[in-house]
Amino acid sequence: MKLKIRNSKTKRAKKQGYRTRQKSAGGRKVNKRQRARHGSF
């Protein structure tokens, strides 16, 4: 279901999520760093 109106908090969450980060090389780097620091997350 597509939401027509989204509040900015949700918008931000959508852009900052784990899956979103996995989609780019830079994001994968971030995820890798997070994993190294905190273990699996």
Phi and psi restraints in degrees (range 20) as a CNS / XPLOR table:
assign (resid 1 and name C) (resid 2 and name N)
       (resid 2 and name CA) (resid 2 and name C) 1.0 -96.5 20.0 2
assign (resid 2 and name N) (resid 2 and name CA)
       (resid 2 and name C) (resid 3 and name N) 1.0 127.7 20.0 2
assign (resid 2 and name C) (resid 3 and name N)
       (resid 3 and name CA) (resid 3 and name C) 1.0 -86.3 20.0 2
assign (resid 3 and name N) (resid 3 and name CA)
       (resid 3 and name C) (resid 4 and name N) 1.0 127.7 20.0 2
assign (resid 3 and name C) (resid 4 and name N)
       (resid 4 and name CA) (resid 4 and name C) 1.0 -74.9 20.0 2
assign (resid 4 and name N) (resid 4 and name CA)
       (resid 4 and name C) (resid 5 and name N) 1.0 -40.3 20.0 2
assign (resid 4 and name C) (resid 5 and name N)
       (resid 5 and name CA) (resid 5 and name C) 1.0 -115.7 20.0 2
assign (resid 5 and name N) (resid 5 and name CA)
       (resid 5 and name C) (resid 6 and name N) 1.0 132.5 20.0 2
assign (resid 5 and name C) (resid 6 and name N)
       (resid 6 and name CA) (resid 6 and name C) 1.0 -131.0 20.0 2
assign (resid 6 and name N) (resid 6 and name CA)
       (resid 6 and name C) (resid 7 and name N) 1.0 133.5 20.0 2
assign (resid 6 and name C) (resid 7 and name N)
       (resid 7 and name CA) (resid 7 and name C) 1.0 -75.1 20.0 2
assign (resid 7 and name N) (resid 7 and name CA)
       (resid 7 and name C) (resid 8 and name N) 1.0 157.9 20.0 2
assign (resid 7 and name C) (resid 8 and name N)
       (resid 8 and name CA) (resid 8 and name C) 1.0 -64.5 20.0 2
assign (resid 8 and name N) (resid 8 and name CA)
       (resid 8 and name C) (resid 9 and name N) 1.0 -27.8 20.0 2
assign (resid 8 and name C) (resid 9 and name N)
       (resid 9 and name CA) (resid 9 and name C) 1.0 -63.5 20.0 2
assign (resid 9 and name N) (resid 9 and name CA)
       (resid 9 and name C) (resid 10 and name N) 1.0 -45.0 20.0 2
assign (resid 9 and name C) (resid 10 and name N)
       (resid 10 and name CA) (resid 10 and name C) 1.0 -66.4 20.0 2
assign (resid 10 and name N) (resid 10 and name CA)
       (resid 10 and name C) (resid 11 and name N) 1.0 -41.8 20.0 2
assign (resid 10 and name C) (resid 11 and name N)
       (resid 11 and name CA) (resid 11 and name C) 1.0 -57.3 20.0 2
assign (resid 11 and name N) (resid 11 and name CA)
       (resid 11 and name C) (resid 12 and name N) 1.0 -46.7 20.0 2
assign (resid 11 and name C) (resid 12 and name N)
       (resid 12 and name CA) (resid 12 and name C) 1.0 -63.0 20.0 2
assign (resid 12 and name N) (resid 12 and name CA)
       (resid 12 and name C) (resid 13 and name N) 1.0 -45.0 20.0 2
assign (resid 12 and name C) (resid 13 and name N)
       (resid 13 and name CA) (resid 13 and name C) 1.0 -58.7 20.0 2
assign (resid 13 and name N) (resid 13 and name CA)
       (resid 13 and name C) (resid 14 and name N) 1.0 -39.3 20.0 2
assign (resid 13 and name C) (resid 14 and name N)
       (resid 14 and name CA) (resid 14 and name C) 1.0 -64.7 20.0 2
assign (resid 14 and name N) (resid 14 and name CA)
       (resid 14 and name C) (resid 15 and name N) 1.0 -36.3 20.0 2
assign (resid 14 and name C) (resid 15 and name N)
       (resid 15 and name CA) (resid 15 and name C) 1.0 -80.6 20.0 2
assign (resid 15 and name N) (resid 15 and name CA)
       (resid 15 and name C) (resid 16 and name N) 1.0 -25.1 20.0 2
assign (resid 15 and name C) (resid 16 and name N)
       (resid 16 and name CA) (resid 16 and name C) 1.0 -100.9 20.0 2
assign (resid 16 and name N) (resid 16 and name CA)
       (resid 16 and name C) (resid 17 and name N) 1.0 2.3 20.0 2
assign (resid 16 and name C) (resid 17 and name N)
       (resid 17 and name CA) (resid 17 and name C) 1.0 -68.9 20.0 2
assign (resid 17 and name N) (resid 17 and name CA)
       (resid 17 and name C) (resid 18 and name N) 1.0 164.8 20.0 2
assign (resid 17 and name C) (resid 18 and name N)
       (resid 18 and name CA) (resid 18 and name C) 1.0 -57.6 20.0 2
assign (resid 18 and name N) (resid 18 and name CA)
       (resid 18 and name C) (resid 19 and name N) 1.0 -48.4 20.0 2
assign (resid 18 and name C) (resid 19 and name N)
       (resid 19 and name CA) (resid 19 and name C) 1.0 -62.4 20.0 2
assign (resid 19 and name N) (resid 19 and name CA)
       (resid 19 and name C) (resid 20 and name N) 1.0 -39.8 20.0 2
assign (resid 19 and name C) (resid 20 and name N)
       (resid 20 and name CA) (resid 20 and name C) 1.0 -61.7 20.0 2
assign (resid 20 and name N) (resid 20 and name CA)
       (resid 20 and name C) (resid 21 and name N) 1.0 -43.8 20.0 2
assign (resid 20 and name C) (resid 21 and name N)
       (resid 21 and name CA) (resid 21 and name C) 1.0 -64.5 20.0 2
assign (resid 21 and name N) (resid 21 and name CA)
       (resid 21 and name C) (resid 22 and name N) 1.0 -35.0 20.0 2
assign (resid 21 and name C) (resid 22 and name N)
       (resid 22 and name CA) (resid 22 and name C) 1.0 -63.3 20.0 2
assign (resid 22 and name N) (resid 22 and name CA)
       (resid 22 and name C) (resid 23 and name N) 1.0 -21.5 20.0 2
assign (resid 22 and name C) (resid 23 and name N)
       (resid 23 and name CA) (resid 23 and name C) 1.0 -76.5 20.0 2
assign (resid 23 and name N) (resid 23 and name CA)
       (resid 23 and name C) (resid 24 and name N) 1.0 -16.3 20.0 2
assign (resid 23 and name C) (resid 24 and name N)
       (resid 24 and name CA) (resid 24 and name C) 1.0 -122.4 20.0 2
assign (resid 24 and name N) (resid 24 and name CA)
       (resid 24 and name C) (resid 25 and name N) 1.0 156.2 20.0 2
assign (resid 24 and name C) (resid 25 and name N)
       (resid 25 and name CA) (resid 25 and name C) 1.0 -59.2 20.0 2
assign (resid 25 and name N) (resid 25 and name CA)
       (resid 25 and name C) (resid 26 and name N) 1.0 -44.7 20.0 2
assign (resid 25 and name C) (resid 26 and name N)
       (resid 26 and name CA) (resid 26 and name C) 1.0 -61.3 20.0 2
assign (resid 26 and name N) (resid 26 and name CA)
       (resid 26 and name C) (resid 27 and name N) 1.0 -40.8 20.0 2
assign (resid 26 and name C) (resid 27 and name N)
       (resid 27 and name CA) (resid 27 and name C) 1.0 -66.7 20.0 2
assign (resid 27 and name N) (resid 27 and name CA)
       (resid 27 and name C) (resid 28 and name N) 1.0 -37.4 20.0 2
assign (resid 27 and name C) (resid 28 and name N)
       (resid 28 and name CA) (resid 28 and name C) 1.0 -64.0 20.0 2
assign (resid 28 and name N) (resid 28 and name CA)
       (resid 28 and name C) (resid 29 and name N) 1.0 -36.1 20.0 2
assign (resid 28 and name C) (resid 29 and name N)
       (resid 29 and name CA) (resid 29 and name C) 1.0 -62.5 20.0 2
assign (resid 29 and name N) (resid 29 and name CA)
       (resid 29 and name C) (resid 30 and name N) 1.0 -43.4 20.0 2
assign (resid 29 and name C) (resid 30 and name N)
       (resid 30 and name CA) (resid 30 and name C) 1.0 -61.6 20.0 2
assign (resid 30 and name N) (resid 30 and name CA)
       (resid 30 and name C) (resid 31 and name N) 1.0 -47.0 20.0 2
assign (resid 30 and name C) (resid 31 and name N)
       (resid 31 and name CA) (resid 31 and name C) 1.0 -61.4 20.0 2
assign (resid 31 and name N) (resid 31 and name CA)
       (resid 31 and name C) (resid 32 and name N) 1.0 -39.4 20.0 2
assign (resid 31 and name C) (resid 32 and name N)
       (resid 32 and name CA) (resid 32 and name C) 1.0 -63.4 20.0 2
assign (resid 32 and name N) (resid 32 and name CA)
       (resid 32 and name C) (resid 33 and name N) 1.0 -42.3 20.0 2
assign (resid 32 and name C) (resid 33 and name N)
       (resid 33 and name CA) (resid 33 and name C) 1.0 -63.4 20.0 2
assign (resid 33 and name N) (resid 33 and name CA)
       (resid 33 and name C) (resid 34 and name N) 1.0 -44.4 20.0 2
assign (resid 33 and name C) (resid 34 and name N)
       (resid 34 and name CA) (resid 34 and name C) 1.0 -60.0 20.0 2
assign (resid 34 and name N) (resid 34 and name CA)
       (resid 34 and name C) (resid 35 and name N) 1.0 -43.8 20.0 2
assign (resid 34 and name C) (resid 35 and name N)
       (resid 35 and name CA) (resid 35 and name C) 1.0 -64.0 20.0 2
assign (resid 35 and name N) (resid 35 and name CA)
       (resid 35 and name C) (resid 36 and name N) 1.0 -40.5 20.0 2
assign (resid 35 and name C) (resid 36 and name N)
       (resid 36 and name CA) (resid 36 and name C) 1.0 -63.9 20.0 2
assign (resid 36 and name N) (resid 36 and name CA)
       (resid 36 and name C) (resid 37 and name N) 1.0 -38.6 20.0 2
assign (resid 36 and name C) (resid 37 and name N)
       (resid 37 and name CA) (resid 37 and name C) 1.0 -75.5 20.0 2
assign (resid 37 and name N) (resid 37 and name CA)
       (resid 37 and name C) (resid 38 and name N) 1.0 -41.3 20.0 2
assign (resid 37 and name C) (resid 38 and name N)
       (resid 38 and name CA) (resid 38 and name C) 1.0 -116.1 20.0 2
assign (resid 38 and name N) (resid 38 and name CA)
       (resid 38 and name C) (resid 39 and name N) 1.0 7.2 20.0 2
assign (resid 38 and name C) (resid 39 and name N)
       (resid 39 and name CA) (resid 39 and name C) 1.0 74.0 20.0 2
assign (resid 39 and name N) (resid 39 and name CA)
       (resid 39 and name C) (resid 40 and name N) 1.0 -166.8 20.0 2
assign (resid 39 and name C) (resid 40 and name N)
       (resid 40 and name CA) (resid 40 and name C) 1.0 -61.4 20.0 2
assign (resid 40 and name N) (resid 40 and name CA)
       (resid 40 and name C) (resid 41 and name N) 1.0 139.9 20.0 2
